[in-house]
């Protein structure tokens, strides 16, 4: 039981960014003139039996 608790604790700390202080990302590059398309699309089927 203690091994499971320690494993959950380690995985929780690894997932929350406990590896160091947060760092700010660099400045965003200037967008190029023209048309840009970005985003996310999902398609799926839901059914109940």
N, C-alpha and C positions, 0 to 999 in steps of 0.2 A: 504494500500500500504506500509506503514511504517513497519507493522508487517512482511510482506513478505520480505522486504529488510533486516530487522534484522534477520529473520530466515536464509536467504541465507548467511548473514555475519557470523553467528554463525556456520553454517554447513561448510562453507569454512575454517574458522579458525580451526575447529575441524579436518578437513581432511588434513590439511597441517602440522600437527605436532606442533601446537602452544602450546602444553601442557608442554613443557620444552625443554631444550637443547638436542641435539642428543647424544646418548651414543654409544660407540664403542662395538661391540660384542666381546665376549671372543674368545680365540684362538680356531681354528678348531681342532677337534680330529684327531689323526693320522689315516690314512686309514688302514684297515686290509688287509693283503695280500690275493689275490684271485681275483675272478671275481665279479664285481658289475655292475648292470644295473640300470640306473636311467634316467628320462626324462619325456616327456609329449607327448601324442599322441591324435589327434583329428580326428574324422571321421564324415562326414556329407554329405548331399545331397543338392545341389543347383539347383533350377529350376525357370524358369520364365514363367509366364502365359500370 
